[in-house]
Amino acid sequence: MGEKKTPIIVIGHKNPDTDSICSAIAYTNLKKLLTKGNYVARRAGQLNEETQYVLNRFGVKAPDYIADVGTQVKDIEIRETVGVSKEISLKKAWTLMKDNNVVTLPITNQRKLEGLITIGDIATSYMDVYDSRILGRAKTSYQNIVETLDGNVVVGDKDAYFTEGKVLIAAANPDLMESYIEKNDLVILGNRYESQLCAIEMNSSCIVVCEGAPISLTIKKLAEEHGCTIISSPHDTYTVARLINQSMPISYFMRTDSLITFQTDDFTETIKEVMAKKRHRDFPILNKRGDYIGMISRRNLLNMAKKKIILVDHNEKSQAVDGIENAEILEIIDHHRLGSLETISPVFFRNQPLGCTATIIYEMYQESGVPVDKLTASLLCAAIVSDTLMYRSPTCTQKDKDTAEKLASIAQLNVEEFARDMFKAGSNLSSKSPEEIFYQDFKKFSINDISFGVGQINSMSDTELDGIKQRLVPYMEQSWQSHGVGMIFFMLTDIVKESTELIFMGNNASELITAAFNCMPEKESFILPGVVSRKKQLIPAIMAAMQQ
């Protein structure tokens, strides 16, 4: 296939928040301006209401969703072996394979795959002993016979077919020939007038005259009257007899049942297993419409290029898009604690103790001398306001606040009014199911082989938070074991009061929070004054309690 420039994907975590999405968009734009490279922003999960509000407000299209960044068939070199018609001869198929240095030919019709023929199939057709009627049973076209014998049609229609009768050589005298030539036979003979006459009068459907022998006008006229095709070949009788079976159409030998095909979106980790079990040399590739586009072999998997990825706003494998272990990580831009991701080779890794990844992205714009336009400033400001809970989170630094104010000036935003509208949109979840609310901002963590998950909703209205709580508690009670973690927690964070009501589920979950915050639960939840940050307040306290 033609050389294609594989895009470099800039992507946040599986449960994307406003910082994850806006930082990916802004950093993609910066990389494009600095390198002119093919960078694309993507998302690894569904957008929450807050982030969708931000994108809608500033007229920005949401990054396309990608579920898995593992290598796919479309990422490797697909050999464009041209599909052939099932009508071509074995000899032509063999020649095409030799000329193109391939061992498998795809048989197609209007780009749809009809079958396959391999060099082994052709070799088998040569070696197997067929009876003399095989040419007819295969419904061989006279065009194929002419091409295979390097001949030409003297009398008859080259587009017609030899469909019944046997193939024989007229080596005997005419008297004996009359005893074994039957109606519709194909007779191979030389320049003897008597033999040609006999074959025609016995109602042969075709005679092949060898060594380019001249054919009289009388024979031609008689053949026309009897509907007998005459083919002239420059080869001798032995060569014609040896070659003629190679004129049969590949449709008679091609494989059509249980064809193993792959699609361009199939992941290479999956097809490797299939290839290992089926020892075929080549496998056809189809696009989404089911059209044939090319072939791959096991050899194509040896040097396949992995997807190139830049991670923003996370460095934990559990939070990363699926298939990250099969991708090539180029960069990580983050503001969280060091996580569990490993890379094969060194990467550019920028991690700063700030309240938001967007603050780091803004710094990188400044360091690169690239001015921040109004739209980018709007997105980065929204990310900082969101991640720092409008500067109320303990993760917020003075640099975060100063950066947000600079960006708000460029974007011509009133931060307080914008924050109120944004948080209101984020907590307006009346149309969402409890499951959708739960996973809107949910992250998994693990320590000492114990895994737990924490979700969070921020709001400036305690009434909204209470309504969300009433919907979430029954959902968590019914399905916490299906979350794949030992314990689950959900933070209902009141931005105005700067406090969190923590609901929980799972073995020892209540005891763990009691130990972490030295407090007792009130019915099904804990009230945690001053706790608004999952990253800096809740998670460190939980992990410290686990270690003790």
C-alpha positions, 0 to 999 in steps of 0.5 A: 500500500502507499506510504501513510503517515501514522498519527500520533495520538494525544489522549487522557485517561479512561474517565475523561474530565475537563482537564484531561480533554482540554489539555489533550486538545491544547497540547495537540495544537501546540505539537502541530505548531512546533513540529508540523506533525500529524498529531490528533487528540482522542478520548478514552471514555465518555464525556461528562456533562461538565466537559460537554458544556465547556466544549459546546460553549466554546464551539469545540468538537469533542475528540473522537473516541478510541477504546483500544490503542493496541496495534490493528491490522490497518497499522501494518503493511497490507500487501495489495495483491490484486484480486483476479477473476475465477475464470482465469486459467491455472496457467495464468494464475501461476504466471501471476504468482511468479511475476508478483512473487506471491503464493496466494491469489485472492479471487474477487468479483466487484471487490468482494472475496469469492475464494483463494487459490494457492501455489499448492492448489495449482501444484496439486492440480498438476500432480493429481491424475484426472480423467479425460473429461475434467476439462468439460466438467471444469467448464473451460472457456475456449479463450483459456485454451487459446491463451494456454496453448499460445494459439488462436481461434480459426473457426468458432467463438473464443468466448464459448465454453467446452462443457462436456465431452472428453479430451483425446489425441488422434494418433490412429487412422480415421477408421480407428478414430471412429470407434473412440471419438464421441459427440462433443469431444475435444480432439488434439491432432496434427496436419492430416486432412483425413483425421481433421475431417473424421473428427468434425464428422464425428461431431467433435465440439473442438479440434486443436491443430498442432504445430501451426499446420495449415487448415484447408478452406474445406475443413474450415467450411465443414467445421462451421457447418457442424458447429465445431471450433478449430484452434491452431497452436504452434506447439507439438502434440505432446506439448499441447496435451501436457498444457491443455489441463492448465487451461481449466479455470481456477474456479474449479480448484479455488477454496471457497469454504471456511475462508479465514479473513481479517478486517482492518480494525482487528487487533494484531494480538487477536489475529496472531493466535488465529495465524498460529493455529492455521498455517496458511501463508497469507490471509485476506484483509477486508475493510468495514464494507466487506470489500477485499483490500489486500493480503497479510502474512505472519511476516508482516507482524514481525516489524509492525509499527505500534501506535504512537501515544502521548499521555496527558493527565495520568500515568497509571496503567489502570487509568490508561486506555486499553491496549496501552501495553501494546503501544509506544508511549512517546511522552507523559504530561501529568500532575499526579503521583507516579503510577504503574506505567512502564515503557520500553524506551526512555520517554519525555516525562513532565510531572509537576506538583500542580493542581492541573495538567492545563497549567503545565500545558500553558507553561509549555506554550510559554517556554516554546514562545507560542502565543495562546489564542483565545480559544485555547486560553478558554479551554485551558482556563476551564480545565484549571477552574474545574480541576482546582474547584475554582481554587478551593482544592488543596491541590491548587497552587498559586501558579494554577491560580495565576495561570487561570487569571491570565488565561481568563483575561485572554479568553475574556472570561469572568471566572466566577460566573463561568465556574458557576455555569460550568459546575451547574452543568456538571451536576445536572444529571437528571437525564443520567442513569445511576450507572452513568453518574457513577462512572462519570468520574471514576478511577481505580487504585490498588495497594498491597493487592487490594483494589478500590475505586473512587468516583466524584461529583462536584456541585455548588448546590447541596440540594443537587448533591442530595438528589444524586446521593438518593440515586447512587446509594441503591445502585452501589448496594446492588452492583458494587461486586461487579465493579471489579474492586474490593471497595468503592467510594463516591465523593459528593463534593460541595464546592461552596461548603468545601466539604465532601459526603462520602458514600461507600460499599465493600468489605471493611470500607467503613472501618478503613475510612474511620481509620483514615479520617478518625471519624464515624459514619452517619448512616450510609456515609461519612461527612468529611469537612475540608476534603474536596480533593480525591488526589491530594486528600482522600487517596493519600489518607486511604493508602496510609490507613491501608499500610498501617 
